[in-house]
Amino acid sequence: MQRWKENLLSQAEAPVHPKCSFAWRSILQARDVINKGEIWRIRDGGSINIWEHNWLTDPANSRIVSPRINNDVVYVKDLFYANTRIWDPGQLERNFLPWEAEVVRRIPVSEGSAEDVLIWPLTQLDGNYSVQSAYKMSEADMNSQKPSSSSMDGGSRVWKGIWKIRTPNRIRHFVWRAARDSLPTKQNLKLRHIPIDDTCALCGEYQESLMHHVWLCEQAQLVWHLDLSFAKYYRKPHRSFFDLLKEVMINGSGYHVALFSTISWSTVQASPVRWSHSLESLYKINSDAALFENLGLASIKVVIRDSIGEDGTCRTRSDGGAYTSSILQPPGCFLCLPIRPCPALTIYGLKQVYMI
C-alpha cells in the first residue's frame, strides 16, 4: 500500500489528460476510491496529519470530526507525551470531543522504530490493496447514498413526530429548527462570514456548534447527568442533533421525548435574573459596579428594599483607582449602613452572599 501511494498517487491533484493511456486514466479515476479507503497505522506519528488523514481504526469513521481549536497540534505525534509513543490524556481532552478522545485513546501504538504506514483495511489478512475490495467498498458507498424506503420513513417519522411532542409550541418550533441546524449558533454565524469568536462561552474550549452547546459541552452534560435515563445516549457518538433526536424518539416514551426537548430548549435560553423578596424583618441590598477604564473611574450603586419590595433607597458613589467589580461591590453595599438601623441586612454582590 505504501509503495502504491508513493509511485502511483504522487500526482494526487493531477488532471486526467485527454490523451493519456487507458491504464493511466483508470488509475487516476480510482485515486479517490483509494484515498477514501486507506487508513494510516500509527508508528511514530510523524507522517499522519490529525485533521486531514484517515487514521482512526473504524473504516466507516476513520477521520477526525472534532473541530480544530489548536493550530499547534498538527501531527499524531503531537498527541504523545514528549519523546514517547504514549497518548497524553490532557492533549486528547483538549483537542477532541469526549467520545472521540476515548476512541483515540484506545488505538494501539507500536513501540518499534518504524515509521507510520498506510494499509488497506478492507483486506484484513495482509492490509494490501485489492481491486475486489475496492469495488465492494464503492458499491456499498453508492448504495448507502440512495435513500431507501426505511431511511426515508425514519426521517419522515422524526419530522412528523416533532409536531406531536407534548410541549408548548415554542419548544416544538425550537426542536424543528435544531433538527435542521438552523439556529444562530456561533458556528453557523461564522459560516455566514460574521466576524465573531466562535468559542463556546460556557467552557471556553471548543467551537460552539449546536451539538456542543446542547449535548457535548461539559456544562450541558452536568444538566443531562441529573437524569440517568439520558446516560445511555452518551455511549455512542451522534453527528447531529437530528440523529440524537431520532434515537430518543425510537427508544423513549412520549414523556421522555418531551423531557429531552424541554431540556434541550432550556440549554439555549438565557436565564433572566429577577429580583426576589427578602424574608420578613430583613432588608435586601442589591449592588452593582461599573468600571470606566479609559477615565480611570469606578462607580458603585446600591439599592435597599424591605421584605415587600417597597421603601427603596438608592445611593451612588464614584471614585478613582484600579478596581475590579468583585472588589467594588461588597464595599459598595456598606454605603447603605448609615441610612437606617435594621436588625439584619442581606447583601447580594456577584455570586457571593454577605451577612452583616
C-alpha positions in Angstrom: 0.0 0.0 0.0 2.8 2.4 0.9 4.6 1.7 -2.4 1.3 2.2 -4.3 0.9 5.6 -2.6 4.4 6.7 -3.4 4.6 5.5 -7.0 1.2 6.0 -8.5 -0.5 8.7 -6.4 2.3 11.2 -6.2 0.3 13.4 -8.6 -2.8 13.3 -6.5 -4.1 16.5 -7.9 -3.1 15.9 -11.5 -6.0 16.3 -14.0 -6.9 13.5 -16.3 -5.3 14.4 -19.7 -7.5 13.7 -22.7 -4.6 11.9 -24.5 -3.4 9.7 -21.6 -3.4 6.0 -21.8 -6.4 3.9 -20.7 -4.4 2.3 -17.9 -3.3 5.7 -16.5 -6.8 7.2 -16.9 -8.2 4.2 -14.9 -5.6 4.7 -12.2 -6.3 8.4 -11.8 -10.0 7.9 -11.7 -9.5 5.3 -9.0 -7.4 7.5 -6.7 -10.4 9.0 -4.9 -11.5 5.5 -4.0 -8.0 4.7 -2.7 -7.8 7.9 -0.7 -11.1 7.3 0.8 -10.5 3.7 1.9 -6.9 3.9 3.0 -6.0 4.2 6.7 -2.8 5.0 8.5 -1.4 2.7 11.1 0.4 4.7 13.8 4.1 4.0 14.5 6.0 7.3 15.2 3.0 9.6 14.4 5.2 11.9 12.4 3.6 11.4 9.0 -0.1 11.5 9.9 -2.0 14.8 9.8 -4.6 14.6 12.6 -7.2 16.7 10.7 -6.7 15.6 7.1 -5.8 11.9 7.1 -7.7 8.7 7.8 -6.2 7.2 10.9 -9.0 6.1 13.3 -9.5 2.3 13.4 -13.1 2.2 12.3 -13.1 2.1 8.4 -16.5 3.7 8.3 -15.5 6.6 10.5 -11.7 6.9 10.1 -11.3 10.7 10.0 -11.5 13.1 13.0 -14.7 15.1 13.2 -13.9 17.2 16.2 -13.5 20.9 15.5 -9.9 22.1 15.4 -9.1 24.5 18.2 -5.3 24.4 18.4 -3.2 25.2 15.2 -0.1 23.9 17.0 -1.4 20.4 17.1 -1.0 19.1 13.6 0.5 15.5 13.6 -0.4 12.5 15.7 3.0 12.7 17.4 1.8 16.0 18.9 -0.7 13.9 20.9 2.0 11.9 22.6 3.9 12.6 25.8 7.3 14.2 24.8 9.8 11.7 23.4 7.4 8.8 23.9 4.7 7.0 22.0 2.2 7.2 24.8 -1.0 9.1 24.4 -1.2 12.3 26.5 -4.8 12.3 28.0 -4.6 16.0 28.5 -4.0 16.6 24.8 -6.8 14.3 23.8 -9.3 16.0 26.1 -8.2 19.5 24.9 -8.4 18.7 21.2 -11.2 16.2 20.7 -14.8 15.7 21.6 -15.2 13.4 24.6 -16.3 10.3 22.7 -13.6 10.8 20.0 -10.9 11.3 22.7 -11.9 7.9 24.0 -11.7 6.4 20.5 -8.2 7.8 20.1 -7.0 6.7 23.5 -7.8 3.0 22.6 -5.7 3.0 19.4 -2.6 0.9 20.0 0.7 2.4 19.1 3.8 0.4 18.1 6.9 0.8 20.3 9.3 0.0 17.4 11.3 2.4 15.4 9.3 2.0 12.2 7.5 5.0 10.5 3.8 5.3 10.0 2.4 3.0 7.4 -0.6 3.1 5.0 -2.8 0.0 4.9 -6.0 -1.1 3.1 -8.3 -2.1 6.0 -10.8 -4.0 3.8 -8.3 -6.8 3.2 -7.9 -8.0 6.8 -5.2 -10.6 6.2 -2.4 -8.5 5.0 -3.7 -4.9 4.6 -2.8 -4.8 0.9 -5.0 -3.2 -1.7 -7.2 -5.4 -3.9 -9.5 -4.4 -6.8 -12.2 -6.7 -5.5 -12.3 -5.0 -2.0 -12.3 -1.5 -3.6 -15.2 -2.5 -5.9 -17.2 -3.7 -2.9 -16.5 -0.5 -1.0 -17.6 1.7 -3.9 -20.7 -0.4 -4.4 -21.6 -0.1 -0.7 -20.9 3.6 -0.7 -23.2 4.1 -3.7 -26.0 2.1 -2.1 -25.7 4.0 1.1 -26.3 7.3 -0.7 -29.5 6.0 -2.2 -32.5 6.9 0.1 -34.0 3.6 1.0 -37.7 3.4 1.9 -36.9 2.6 5.5 -34.5 5.5 5.9 -37.0 7.9 4.3 -39.8 6.6 6.5 -37.5 7.0 9.6 -36.7 10.6 8.7 -40.4 11.3 7.9 -41.4 9.9 11.3 -39.0 12.2 13.0 -40.3 15.3 11.2 -43.9 14.4 11.8 -43.1 13.4 15.4 -41.6 16.8 16.2 -45.1 18.4 15.9 -46.6 15.7 18.2 -44.3 16.3 21.1 -46.3 17.2 24.2 -44.6 20.6 24.9 -45.5 24.2 24.2 -45.3 25.4 20.6 -42.2 27.4 21.2 -40.3 24.2 22.2 -41.6 22.2 19.3 -40.5 25.0 17.0 -37.1 25.1 18.6 -36.7 21.3 18.1 -37.7 21.6 14.5 -35.1 24.3 13.9 -32.5 22.4 15.9 -33.1 19.3 13.8 -32.4 21.4 10.7 -29.3 23.0 12.4 -30.8 26.4 11.5 -30.3 28.0 15.0 -27.9 31.0 15.2 -25.1 29.2 17.0 -21.6 30.8 16.8 -20.6 28.1 14.3 -23.4 28.9 12.0 -22.8 32.6 12.3 -19.2 32.2 11.5 -20.1 30.1 8.4 -22.2 33.1 7.3 -19.0 35.2 7.5 -20.0 37.1 10.6 -16.7 38.2 12.4 -17.2 36.7 15.9 -15.3 34.5 18.2 -17.0 31.1 17.8 -15.6 29.6 21.0 -18.1 28.3 23.4 -18.8 30.8 26.1 -19.6 28.1 28.7 -16.4 26.0 28.6 -14.1 28.3 26.6 -12.5 25.4 24.8 -14.5 24.2 21.8 -16.3 25.7 18.8 -19.9 26.4 19.7 -21.9 24.1 17.4 -25.4 23.2 18.2 -24.4 19.7 19.3 -21.7 21.1 21.5 -23.9 23.6 23.2 -26.8 21.3 23.8 -25.2 18.0 24.3 -21.4 17.8 24.4 -20.3 20.8 26.4 -19.2 19.8 29.9 -21.7 22.4 31.3 -24.5 20.8 29.3 -23.5 17.4 30.5 -23.9 18.5 34.1 -27.6 19.0 33.3 -28.1 15.8 31.4 -26.4 13.7 34.0 -29.0 14.7 36.6 -31.4 12.3 34.9 -29.8 8.8 34.5 -32.3 7.9 31.7 -30.2 10.0 29.3 -26.9 8.4 30.1 -27.3 5.6 27.5 -27.3 8.2 24.7 -23.7 9.2 25.6 -22.5 5.6 24.9 -22.4 6.2 21.1 -21.5 9.2 19.1 -24.1 11.3 17.4 -23.0 13.5 14.5 -26.1 15.8 14.6 -29.0 16.9 16.7 -31.3 15.1 14.2 -29.5 11.8 14.8 -29.7 12.3 18.6 -33.4 13.2 18.4 -34.2 10.2 16.2 -32.6 7.8 18.7 -34.5 9.4 21.6 -37.8 9.1 19.7 -37.0 5.4 18.9 -36.0 4.4 22.4 -38.0 6.8 24.7 -41.6 7.2 25.7 -43.7 10.3 24.8 -42.8 11.8 28.2 -39.1 11.0 27.6 -39.1 12.8 24.3 -40.9 15.8 25.8 -38.4 16.0 28.6 -35.5 15.7 26.2 -36.9 18.5 24.1 -37.6 20.8 27.1 -34.1 20.3 28.5 -32.5 20.9 25.1 -34.6 24.1 24.7 -33.6 25.3 28.2 -29.9 25.0 27.5 -30.0 27.7 24.9 -32.2 30.1 26.8 -30.8 33.0 28.6 -31.6 32.7 32.3 -33.2 36.1 33.3 -32.3 37.4 36.7 -35.3 38.5 38.7 -35.4 40.4 41.9 -36.9 38.4 44.8 -38.2 39.5 48.2 -36.2 39.1 51.3 -37.5 37.4 54.5 -39.7 39.4 56.8 -37.9 41.9 59.0 -34.8 41.8 56.7 -33.7 44.4 54.2 -32.2 43.4 50.9 -29.4 45.3 49.3 -28.6 44.9 45.6 -25.4 46.3 44.3 -23.6 46.8 41.0 -20.4 48.3 39.9 -19.3 49.9 36.7 -15.7 50.4 35.5 -14.6 53.2 33.2 -11.0 52.2 32.4 -10.4 55.0 29.9 -11.3 57.6 32.5 -9.7 55.8 35.5 -13.0 55.9 37.3 -15.2 53.4 39.1 -18.9 53.8 40.1 -20.9 51.9 42.8 -24.6 51.9 43.0 -26.7 50.2 45.8 -30.4 49.9 46.3 -32.0 48.9 49.6 -35.6 47.5 49.9 -37.7 46.0 52.6 -39.3 42.5 52.6 -42.2 43.6 50.4 -40.0 45.5 47.9 -41.0 48.9 49.0 -39.4 51.8 50.8 -36.4 51.7 48.4 -33.4 53.9 48.9 -30.7 54.3 46.4 -27.1 55.5 46.8 -24.3 56.0 44.3 -20.6 56.8 44.7 -17.8 57.3 42.2 -14.1 57.0 42.8 -10.7 56.7 41.1 -8.4 53.8 41.2 -7.7 50.4 39.8 -10.6 48.2 40.9 -12.5 45.2 39.7 -16.2 44.6 40.1 -15.6 41.8 42.6 -13.7 44.3 44.8 -16.1 47.1 44.4 -19.4 45.5 45.1 -19.1 44.3 48.7 -17.8 47.7 50.0 -20.4 49.5 48.0 -23.1 47.8 49.9 -21.8 49.3 53.1 -22.7 52.7 51.8 -26.3 51.9 52.9 -25.4 51.2 56.5 -25.7 54.8 57.7 -29.1 55.2 56.1 -31.2 53.5 58.8 -30.7 50.9 61.6 -32.2 47.5 61.0 -32.0 44.1 62.6 -30.2 42.5 59.7 -29.1 43.1 56.1 -28.7 40.5 53.4 -26.3 41.8 50.9 -26.0 40.3 47.4 -23.0 41.0 45.2 -21.9 38.9 42.3 -22.1 35.3 43.3 -21.1 35.9 46.9 -23.6 36.4 49.8 -22.6 38.6 52.7 -24.3 38.8 56.1 -23.7 41.8 58.3 
